[in-house]
Every structure is written in structure tokens, then in C-alpha cells.
């Protein structure tokens, strides 16, 4: 069960979740290139990886240094563009690769719904890359786009830091199968890295929900309630980001068959099954989040009932005691008990016996 400081930190991190942005494109013509997100790093840079069965090269380059590398037709070229706020650079990149302006518009619109489109010269796909490194950490969401044409694969990320390091490590080993295959397999490997990381995120979310469940049962306070509402909102946002991914992966078999080699298609189908599993897990966790909120309400109601039961028992015990005290507090002149030498002690003893008797009766009835 998380401690209160950790819970406060959890809430603080969740409150920094991205807010709904007012659109920047109202009134603009179609294909207007406007970056709709927040600038997450100072400069846009390009990581270039070229490889074949024998050679491997990785370097950070400027845009004007990119064109000579594109002439290596026998090699696979992976152009990783990190940072999207430099619209001019992306427009020049679009001219270099012949990217349609509507595609560039989708790349710059970071609130874009995950989708896949097939053009005459290239395949374009965009989806959400989600990271959550610990159960108490927030879910970080970033849009990543893929554009594949012939032997070139271009990726567009909002900021430095991704889930592709395992793919880069595999590319360093000339004995790995990825070095023997073409660009479509590299696209599959990167998509697989994104979806595999979803499972890590799901594990952390599952542990977080278990912690909140214990918190709801043992300490159903305001902090727990805030965390539960935030958790439920996170699951709704996560579902909105991941659910369309099923259509994206499924579209490769339907619409991009002529651009995906036959030996890669079985891997894409396996990727589709993994996507379905992720979506089903999200649905389960969303139901669990709502269930934990119901558990919190029931636990809070149960605690209130216990408090009311204790107060009712105390009130019930004092009813006969108050009656006796009230009778002998009327101060009538002719009350025979007033002249008893030990009357005061008899009354107190009677009150004590009545109290013990009622407590015994309540215990026998299992009310306390």
C-alpha cells in the first residue's frame, strides 16, 4: 500500500497531465502546416541510421547532409526526426521526400487520432507512444509518425527519448535477422517496440490499481478519492489513444499489401493480435478502476455505518441512565427515596448494573 507522501506525489504528477488545447487551426485552409503541441526541446535534430548485411552507420546530421545518404539504394535508411516544432525544417523535409502536405499536417497535429494511409509512393502511419516507468509515475503520451517509401523509413517524434533502443541494439549485431531484411521489417520492428512497451505500461497500471484498491479499503480518505478519479480519467484517455491502433495495424493487411513483403505479413498479423490483447487489458483495467471507485464508496459507507452504530449504542445506554437521573432530579419534597441513607449509592449501583446488562445484551446479539 503506498504511503501518503507517495500518493500526494502521484496526484501532483497526474495533475500535470496534458490539458485540452484550444485549436490553432480554426479558419486556416486545408493542409496548413501548424504545430499544435508544446515545444519539448530546444532544437530539432535528425538521427540517421543506414545499414545492410555488412555495414552499419549511425550519426546525427543536418538536413543538408541527408541527400547524399539517400543514394545508397542497396542499404536501408532510417531517418529519425526528433522534435516537431520547427515547421520550416519539416516542410523542407517534405519537399525532399515528396511528402504530401496533408501528411505533414497530420504529423504536426499531435492530437491526431492514430491512423494509417497508403499513398502512391509511401505508407504513412501515426500512433501514440506511451511510457510509464513506475506504478506511481504518470502516463506520458507522445505522438510518433512513420513514413515508409522504398528503402527509406522516416520517423517523427515530439522529443528525445523513445522505446526504440532495443531495435537499435539489434541493428548493431550483423547476425540478427533485422540486418538481413528490408525497410518493411524495420517498420514492423519499430511498431512492435511501441506495442511491447504497452504491456510494460499495463503492468505498472495494474500494480497501481491494486495499490489504490488497498488504499480504498484501509484508508478511504480524500487523497484516495482524488487518486481514483485521476486514475479513471487516465484510463479513459489511454483507451482513446490506443483503441484506434487496432485499425492501424489491421490496415496493413488490407491496404498496404503491395508494399509489405510476404515474409513480413505474418509478423504484422501477430502484431495485430498483440494489439487486441492490449486493448482488452485496457478495457479490464478501466472496469477495475470504476470497481475500485465503487469499493471506495462502499468502504466509506461501511465506516460511516460503524461510527453511527457506536454512537447509537452509546445513546441507547444513556437513555435509562438519563431517565433515572431525571426522575431523582425533579426535587419533589415527598420522595421517599430522598431520605435513604445509602440511596445515592443504590442509584449509582443500579445505573452501573443497567449499563453492564445492556452491554452484555448487545454483545450477545453481536451488535458490538
MARDO-622582 format. One record per residue (C-alpha): residue number from 0; residue in one letter; x, y, z. Coordinates in steps of 0.5 Angstrom, whole numbers, plus 500, padded with zeros to 3 digits. Each point is the difference from the previous one (the first is absolute). Layout:
BEGIN
@i:NUM aa:A east:X north:Y up:Z
...
This chain:
BEGIN
@i:0 aa:X east:500 north:500 up:500
@i:1 aa:X east:503 north:507 up:498
@i:2 aa:X east:502 north:505 up:506
@i:3 aa:X east:496 north:506 up:500
@i:4 aa:X east:506 north:504 up:497
@i:5 aa:X east:501 north:496 up:494
@i:6 aa:X east:492 north:501 up:499
@i:7 aa:X east:501 north:507 up:500
@i:8 aa:X east:506 north:500 up:495
@i:9 aa:X east:495 north:495 up:496
@i:10 aa:X east:495 north:505 up:500
@i:11 aa:X east:505 north:506 up:498
@i:12 aa:X east:503 north:496 up:494
@i:13 aa:X east:493 north:499 up:498
@i:14 aa:X east:497 north:507 up:500
@i:15 aa:X east:506 north:502 up:495
@i:16 aa:X east:496 north:495 up:495
@i:17 aa:X east:500 north:504 up:494
@i:18 aa:X east:494 north:505 up:499
@i:19 aa:X east:495 north:500 up:495
@i:20 aa:X east:503 north:505 up:495
@i:21 aa:X east:496 north:506 up:496
@i:22 aa:X east:501 north:498 up:493
@i:23 aa:X east:505 north:504 up:496
@i:24 aa:X east:497 north:499 up:493
@i:25 aa:X east:493 north:503 up:500
@i:26 aa:X east:499 north:504 up:494
@i:27 aa:X east:506 north:497 up:497
@i:28 aa:X east:500 north:497 up:493
@i:29 aa:X east:501 north:492 up:499
@i:30 aa:X east:507 north:498 up:500
@i:31 aa:X east:502 north:506 up:504
@i:32 aa:X east:506 north:498 up:504
@i:33 aa:X east:500 north:502 up:507
@i:34 aa:X east:503 north:496 up:506
@i:35 aa:X east:494 north:499 up:505
@i:36 aa:X east:504 north:498 up:506
@i:37 aa:X east:505 north:502 up:505
@i:38 aa:X east:508 north:501 up:499
@i:39 aa:X east:503 north:495 up:504
@i:40 aa:X east:507 north:501 up:498
@i:41 aa:X east:504 north:506 up:497
@i:42 aa:X east:503 north:497 up:493
@i:43 aa:X east:497 north:495 up:495
@i:44 aa:X east:505 north:495 up:498
@i:45 aa:X east:501 north:494 up:495
@i:46 aa:X east:503 north:494 up:502
@i:47 aa:X east:502 north:496 up:494
@i:48 aa:X east:501 north:492 up:500
@i:49 aa:X east:502 north:496 up:494
@i:50 aa:X east:501 north:493 up:499
@i:51 aa:X east:501 north:494 up:496
@i:52 aa:X east:502 north:493 up:502
@i:53 aa:X east:507 north:502 up:500
@i:54 aa:X east:501 north:508 up:502
@i:55 aa:X east:496 north:504 up:506
@i:56 aa:X east:501 north:507 up:501
@i:57 aa:X east:496 north:505 up:505
@i:58 aa:X east:501 north:507 up:500
@i:59 aa:X east:497 north:507 up:502
@i:60 aa:X east:500 north:504 up:494
@i:61 aa:X east:497 north:507 up:497
@i:62 aa:X east:494 north:500 up:495
@i:63 aa:X east:505 north:502 up:494
@i:64 aa:X east:504 north:494 up:502
@i:65 aa:X east:495 north:495 up:499
@i:66 aa:X east:499 north:500 up:492
@i:67 aa:X east:507 north:496 up:498
@i:68 aa:X east:498 north:494 up:505
@i:69 aa:X east:493 north:499 up:496
@i:70 aa:X east:504 north:498 up:494
@i:71 aa:X east:502 north:494 up:504
@i:72 aa:X east:495 north:496 up:496
@i:73 aa:X east:502 north:493 up:503
@i:74 aa:X east:500 north:502 up:507
@i:75 aa:X east:494 north:501 up:505
@i:76 aa:X east:500 north:507 up:502
@i:77 aa:X east:496 north:502 up:507
@i:78 aa:X east:499 north:508 up:500
@i:79 aa:X east:498 north:501 up:508
@i:80 aa:X east:498 north:508 up:500
@i:81 aa:X east:500 north:502 up:508
@i:82 aa:X east:496 north:506 up:501
@i:83 aa:X east:494 north:503 up:496
@i:84 aa:X east:499 north:507 up:502
@i:85 aa:X east:505 north:502 up:494
@i:86 aa:X east:494 north:501 up:495
@i:87 aa:X east:505 north:502 up:494
@i:88 aa:X east:505 north:494 up:501
@i:89 aa:X east:494 north:495 up:499
@i:90 aa:X east:498 north:504 up:494
@i:91 aa:X east:507 north:499 up:497
@i:92 aa:X east:500 north:493 up:502
@i:93 aa:X east:493 north:499 up:497
@i:94 aa:X east:503 north:503 up:493
@i:95 aa:X east:506 north:496 up:500
@i:96 aa:X east:496 north:493 up:501
@i:97 aa:X east:494 north:502 up:496
@i:98 aa:X east:495 north:500 up:506
@i:99 aa:X east:493 north:503 up:499
@i:100 aa:X east:498 north:506 up:504
@i:101 aa:X east:494 north:496 up:503
@i:102 aa:X east:505 north:495 up:503
@i:103 aa:X east:505 north:506 up:503
@i:104 aa:X east:493 north:503 up:503
@i:105 aa:X east:499 north:493 up:504
@i:106 aa:X east:507 north:500 up:502
@i:107 aa:X east:500 north:507 up:503
@i:108 aa:X east:493 north:499 up:503
@i:109 aa:X east:502 north:496 up:507
@i:110 aa:X east:493 north:499 up:502
@i:111 aa:X east:499 north:496 up:493
@i:112 aa:X east:496 north:493 up:501
@i:113 aa:X east:504 north:494 up:499
@i:114 aa:X east:499 north:498 up:492
@i:115 aa:X east:504 north:497 up:494
@i:116 aa:X east:499 north:503 up:493
@i:117 aa:X east:503 north:497 up:494
@i:118 aa:X east:503 north:505 up:494
@i:119 aa:X east:502 north:498 up:493
@i:120 aa:X east:508 north:501 up:503
@i:121 aa:X east:499 north:499 up:507
@i:122 aa:X east:497 north:497 up:506
@i:123 aa:X east:498 north:505 up:506
@i:124 aa:X east:498 north:497 up:507
@i:125 aa:X east:499 north:504 up:506
@i:126 aa:X east:499 north:498 up:507
@i:127 aa:X east:501 north:501 up:508
@i:128 aa:X east:507 north:498 up:503
@i:129 aa:X east:498 north:499 up:508
@i:130 aa:X east:505 north:500 up:505
@i:131 aa:X east:499 north:498 up:508
@i:132 aa:X east:506 north:498 up:503
@i:133 aa:X east:497 north:499 up:507
@i:134 aa:X east:494 north:499 up:503
@i:135 aa:X east:500 north:507 up:504
@i:136 aa:X east:502 north:503 up:493
@i:137 aa:X east:495 north:504 up:496
@i:138 aa:X east:499 north:497 up:493
@i:139 aa:X east:504 north:504 up:495
@i:140 aa:X east:497 north:500 up:493
@i:141 aa:X east:504 north:502 up:493
@i:142 aa:X east:497 north:500 up:493
@i:143 aa:X east:505 north:496 up:496
@i:144 aa:X east:499 north:500 up:492
@i:145 aa:X east:503 north:495 up:495
@i:146 aa:X east:501 north:501 up:492
@i:147 aa:X east:503 north:495 up:496
@i:148 aa:X east:502 north:500 up:493
@i:149 aa:X east:504 north:495 up:496
@i:150 aa:X east:507 north:499 up:504
@i:151 aa:X east:498 north:506 up:505
@i:152 aa:X east:497 north:501 up:506
@i:153 aa:X east:498 north:506 up:504
@i:154 aa:X east:498 north:501 up:507
@i:155 aa:X east:498 north:507 up:503
@i:156 aa:X east:500 north:500 up:508
@i:157 aa:X east:498 north:506 up:504
@i:158 aa:X east:506 north:500 up:505
@i:159 aa:X east:506 north:496 up:501
@i:160 aa:X east:499 north:493 up:504
@i:161 aa:X east:497 north:494 up:497
@i:162 aa:X east:498 north:493 up:500
@i:163 aa:X east:505 north:498 up:494
@i:164 aa:X east:506 north:499 up:504
@i:165 aa:X east:499 north:492 up:499
@i:166 aa:X east:499 north:501 up:493
@i:167 aa:X east:507 north:504 up:499
@i:168 aa:X east:504 north:495 up:504
@i:169 aa:X east:497 north:494 up:496
@i:170 aa:X east:502 north:504 up:494
@i:171 aa:X east:508 north:500 up:503
@i:172 aa:X east:500 north:493 up:499
@i:173 aa:X east:501 north:498 up:493
@i:174 aa:X east:498 north:493 up:502
@i:175 aa:X east:493 north:502 up:501
@i:176 aa:X east:494 north:499 up:495
@i:177 aa:X east:499 north:507 up:500
@i:178 aa:X east:506 north:501 up:497
@i:179 aa:X east:498 north:496 up:494
@i:180 aa:X east:493 north:503 up:499
@i:181 aa:X east:498 north:506 up:497
@i:182 aa:X east:496 north:506 up:502
@i:183 aa:X east:493 north:497 up:501
@i:184 aa:X east:503 north:495 up:505
@i:185 aa:X east:503 north:506 up:503
@i:186 aa:X east:494 north:504 up:501
@i:187 aa:X east:497 north:493 up:503
@i:188 aa:X east:505 north:500 up:505
@i:189 aa:X east:499 north:507 up:502
@i:190 aa:X east:493 north:499 up:500
@i:191 aa:X east:501 north:494 up:504
@i:192 aa:X east:504 north:504 up:505
@i:193 aa:X east:495 north:505 up:501
@i:194 aa:X east:494 north:495 up:502
@i:195 aa:X east:505 north:495 up:504
@i:196 aa:X east:501 north:507 up:504
@i:197 aa:X east:493 north:500 up:501
@i:198 aa:X east:500 north:493 up:504
@i:199 aa:X east:505 north:504 up:505
@i:200 aa:X east:495 north:505 up:501
@i:201 aa:X east:495 north:496 up:501
@i:202 aa:X east:504 north:496 up:506
@i:203 aa:X east:501 north:507 up:503
@i:204 aa:X east:493 north:502 up:500
@i:205 aa:X east:497 north:493 up:502
@i:206 aa:X east:505 north:501 up:506
@i:207 aa:X east:498 north:507 up:501
@i:208 aa:X east:492 north:498 up:500
@i:209 aa:X east:502 north:494 up:506
@i:210 aa:X east:503 north:506 up:504
@i:211 aa:X east:494 north:504 up:499
@i:212 aa:X east:496 north:494 up:502
@i:213 aa:X east:503 north:499 up:506
@i:214 aa:X east:500 north:508 up:502
@i:215 aa:X east:493 north:500 up:499
@i:216 aa:X east:498 north:494 up:504
@i:217 aa:X east:505 north:502 up:506
@i:218 aa:X east:500 north:508 up:500
@i:219 aa:X east:494 north:503 up:495
@i:220 aa:X east:502 north:507 up:501
@i:221 aa:X east:500 north:506 up:495
@i:222 aa:X east:507 north:498 up:498
@i:223 aa:X east:498 north:494 up:498
@i:224 aa:X east:493 north:502 up:496
@i:225 aa:X east:505 north:505 up:496
@i:226 aa:X east:504 north:495 up:498
@i:227 aa:X east:495 north:495 up:498
@i:228 aa:X east:496 north:506 up:496
@i:229 aa:X east:507 north:501 up:497
@i:230 aa:X east:501 north:493 up:498
@i:231 aa:X east:494 north:499 up:497
@i:232 aa:X east:501 north:506 up:496
@i:233 aa:X east:507 north:498 up:498
@i:234 aa:X east:496 north:493 up:497
@i:235 aa:X east:495 north:504 up:496
@i:236 aa:X east:506 north:504 up:497
@i:237 aa:X east:504 north:493 up:499
@i:238 aa:X east:494 north:497 up:497
@i:239 aa:X east:499 north:506 up:495
@i:240 aa:X east:507 north:500 up:498
@i:241 aa:X east:501 north:492 up:499
@i:242 aa:X east:494 north:498 up:497
@i:243 aa:X east:500 north:502 up:493
@i:244 aa:X east:507 north:497 up:500
@i:245 aa:X east:496 north:493 up:498
@i:246 aa:X east:498 north:503 up:494
@i:247 aa:X east:507 north:503 up:498
@i:248 aa:X east:503 north:493 up:501
@i:249 aa:X east:495 north:497 up:496
@i:250 aa:X east:500 north:504 up:494
@i:251 aa:X east:507 north:498 up:498
@i:252 aa:X east:497 north:493 up:498
@i:253 aa:X east:494 north:504 up:497
@i:254 aa:X east:503 north:506 up:496
@i:255 aa:X east:508 north:499 up:500
@i:256 aa:X east:500 north:493 up:498
@i:257 aa:X east:504 north:502 up:494
@i:258 aa:X east:505 north:504 up:504
@i:259 aa:X east:501 north:495 up:505
@i:260 aa:X east:504 north:493 up:498
@i:261 aa:X east:497 north:494 up:501
@i:262 aa:X east:505 north:497 up:505
@i:263 aa:X east:499 north:507 up:505
@i:264 aa:X east:492 north:499 up:499
@i:265 aa:X east:500 north:494 up:506
@i:266 aa:X east:503 north:505 up:505
@i:267 aa:X east:495 north:505 up:498
@i:268 aa:X east:495 north:495 up:502
@i:269 aa:X east:503 north:498 up:506
@i:270 aa:X east:501 north:508 up:502
@i:271 aa:X east:492 north:501 up:499
@i:272 aa:X east:499 north:494 up:505
@i:273 aa:X east:504 north:504 up:505
@i:274 aa:X east:496 north:506 up:499
@i:275 aa:X east:494 north:496 up:501
@i:276 aa:X east:503 north:498 up:507
@i:277 aa:X east:502 north:507 up:502
@i:278 aa:X east:493 north:503 up:498
@i:279 aa:X east:497 north:494 up:504
@i:280 aa:X east:504 north:501 up:506
@i:281 aa:X east:499 north:508 up:500
@i:282 aa:X east:492 north:498 up:500
@i:283 aa:X east:501 north:496 up:506
@i:284 aa:X east:504 north:505 up:504
@i:285 aa:X east:495 north:505 up:498
@i:286 aa:X east:495 north:496 up:503
@i:287 aa:X east:504 north:498 up:506
@i:288 aa:X east:501 north:508 up:501
@i:289 aa:X east:493 north:501 up:500
@i:290 aa:X east:499 north:494 up:505
@i:291 aa:X east:505 north:503 up:505
@i:292 aa:X east:497 north:506 up:500
@i:293 aa:X east:493 north:496 up:502
@i:294 aa:X east:504 north:497 up:505
@i:295 aa:X east:503 north:506 up:503
@i:296 aa:X east:492 north:503 up:501
@i:297 aa:X east:498 north:493 up:503
@i:298 aa:X east:506 north:501 up:505
@i:299 aa:X east:499 north:507 up:501
@i:300 aa:X east:492 north:498 up:502
@i:301 aa:X east:502 north:494 up:504
@i:302 aa:X east:505 north:504 up:504
@i:303 aa:X east:494 north:505 up:501
@i:304 aa:X east:496 north:495 up:502
@i:305 aa:X east:505 north:497 up:505
@i:306 aa:X east:500 north:507 up:503
@i:307 aa:X east:493 north:501 up:500
@i:308 aa:X east:499 north:493 up:504
@i:309 aa:X east:505 north:502 up:505
@i:310 aa:X east:496 north:507 up:501
@i:311 aa:X east:493 north:496 up:500
@i:312 aa:X east:503 north:495 up:506
@i:313 aa:X east:502 north:506 up:504
@i:314 aa:X east:494 north:504 up:499
@i:315 aa:X east:496 north:493 up:502
@i:316 aa:X east:504 north:499 up:506
@i:317 aa:X east:499 north:507 up:503
@i:318 aa:X east:492 north:500 up:499
@i:319 aa:X east:499 north:496 up:506
@i:320 aa:X east:505 north:504 up:504
@i:321 aa:X east:497 north:507 up:498
@i:322 aa:X east:493 north:497 up:502
@i:323 aa:X east:503 north:498 up:507
@i:324 aa:X east:504 north:507 up:501
@i:325 aa:X east:494 north:504 up:497
@i:326 aa:X east:495 north:497 up:505
@i:327 aa:X east:504 north:501 up:506
@i:328 aa:X east:502 north:507 up:498
@i:329 aa:X east:493 north:502 up:500
@i:330 aa:X east:501 north:503 up:507
@i:331 aa:X east:493 north:498 up:503
@i:332 aa:X east:499 north:501 up:507
@i:333 aa:X east:497 north:493 up:502
@i:334 aa:X east:504 north:495 up:496
@i:335 aa:X east:501 north:494 up:505
@i:336 aa:X east:507 north:498 up:497
@i:337 aa:X east:503 north:507 up:501
@i:338 aa:X east:500 north:498 up:508
@i:339 aa:X east:504 north:494 up:499
@i:340 aa:X east:507 north:500 up:503
@i:341 aa:X east:503 north:496 up:494
@i:342 aa:X east:495 north:502 up:495
@i:343 aa:X east:505 north:504 up:495
@i:344 aa:X east:505 north:493 up:500
@i:345 aa:X east:494 north:496 up:499
@i:346 aa:X east:498 north:504 up:494
@i:347 aa:X east:507 north:500 up:497
@i:348 aa:X east:501 north:493 up:501
@i:349 aa:X east:493 north:499 up:496
@i:350 aa:X east:503 north:504 up:495
@i:351 aa:X east:506 north:496 up:499
@i:352 aa:X east:496 north:493 up:500
@i:353 aa:X east:496 north:503 up:495
@i:354 aa:X east:506 north:502 up:496
@i:355 aa:X east:503 north:494 up:500
@i:356 aa:X east:494 north:496 up:499
@i:357 aa:X east:499 north:504 up:493
@i:358 aa:X east:507 north:499 up:498
@i:359 aa:X east:499 north:492 up:501
@i:360 aa:X east:494 north:500 up:496
@i:361 aa:X east:503 north:504 up:495
@i:362 aa:X east:506 north:495 up:500
@i:363 aa:X east:495 north:494 up:500
@i:364 aa:X east:496 north:503 up:494
@i:365 aa:X east:507 north:501 up:496
@i:366 aa:X east:499 north:507 up:499
@i:367 aa:X east:507 north:502 up:503
